């Protein structure tokens, strides 16, 4: 009897932070509002397409103030940010995946493909953290705390290590269809996830805070979250089924 890796499916679903498609989208509503109504819309709770920060006129002084918003916050002694902790956590994804393959003596196509995709995501995250990082993870109070709280959060996020664990334990041959679909899902997901993060970062840098209504956010409210789910769907395909 075959059992599917249900836990890997649960992990994929758990990465969905909010609805990817939202009707009506704030970006669509904003296009038909007056300037005053747009200001009120920006001052309410932000969506994934929003750039969080004080409302600053685009251009001029707004650019210099926006640049200040993009700097990583200097923390007091004993305080740590989730952003910095995530850098170390994501950097561990490649060696952890390799460790599972070594422990189970499985360097087959399935395990190696998982290592490449899983480790590649971690490397991309570290690179992003030093180029167009998510400022909320470094600056927002809700993502800053003592070492104990950061450690607890990192332990909870370690549930994602079940992906390489399942792939390393699965010695069944991986099908060409699974290889093709996983690479396709991962590639598209990576484009959406990191492309959306880059668009938010550089829009804030050059235009100042405001509602993003173009580019990847023209049709999708949460392209970054959609990309993440496609990436983890790829991991689910690679983890596969165990006889």
C-alpha positions, 0 to 999 in steps of 0.5 A, a space after each residue: 500500500 502506498 502512502 503519500 507524503 501528507 505532511 509535505 502537502 500540509 507544509 505547502 498549504 501552510 505557506 499561504 499567508 493570505 488569498 492570492 487572488 482577491 476581488 476586489 483588489 485594492 490596486 483595482 479599487 485605488 485606480 477609481 478613487 480620488 487622491 484623498 480617498 487614495 490617501 485614506 486607503 493607504 493609511 488602512 491595513 496594507 496588503 501584499 502590494 503595499 509598501 509600508 511607511 509614511 505617505 511621502 510625495 513621490 519624487 524629491 524629498 520622498 526619495 531620500 526619506 524612502 532610502 532611509 526606510 530601506 536601511 536595516 535597523 540598528 538594534 539594542 544589545 540583546 535584541 535580534 531581528 527575524 530577518 538576520 535569523 532567517 539569513 542563517 536559517 536559509 543558509 543551512 538549507 543546502 547543508 541540511 539537505 546534503 546531510 539527510 542524503 548522506 545519513 540515508 545514503 541516498 544520492 539518487 536523482 530524487 534526493 539530488 533534485 531536492 537538494 538542488 531546489 531546496 538549497 537553491 532557494 536558501 541561497 537565493 534568500 541569503 543573496 536577496 537579504 543583502 540586495 533587496 531585502 524585506 525591510 519588515 523582517 529587520 525593522 518592524 517591532 513584531 519581528 524583533 525580540 530577545 534571542 529566545 523568541 528568535 530561536 523558537 521561531 527558527 525551530 518552528 520554521 525548521 518543519 520545512 526540513 521535512 521536505 529533504 527528509 522525505 526525499 532522502 528516505 524515498 528510494 523509489 525512482 522519480 519519474 520524468 514527469 515529476 522532474 519536469 513539473 517540479 522544475 517548472 513549478 520551482 522556476 515560475 515560483 522563483 520568478 514571482 517570489 523574488 521578482 515581486 520582492 524586488 519590485 517592492 524594494 526598488 519602488 520604495 527606493 526610487 518612488 517612495 511609499 505608495 500602492 503598487 498597481 503595475 508590474 507583477 501587482 497589476 493582476 495579482 495582489 500577492 505574487 510573492 506568496 503565490 510564488 512561494 506556494 509554487 516553490 513548495 508545491 515543487 518540493 511536494 512533487 519531488 518528495 513524492 510517494 513512498 512504497 
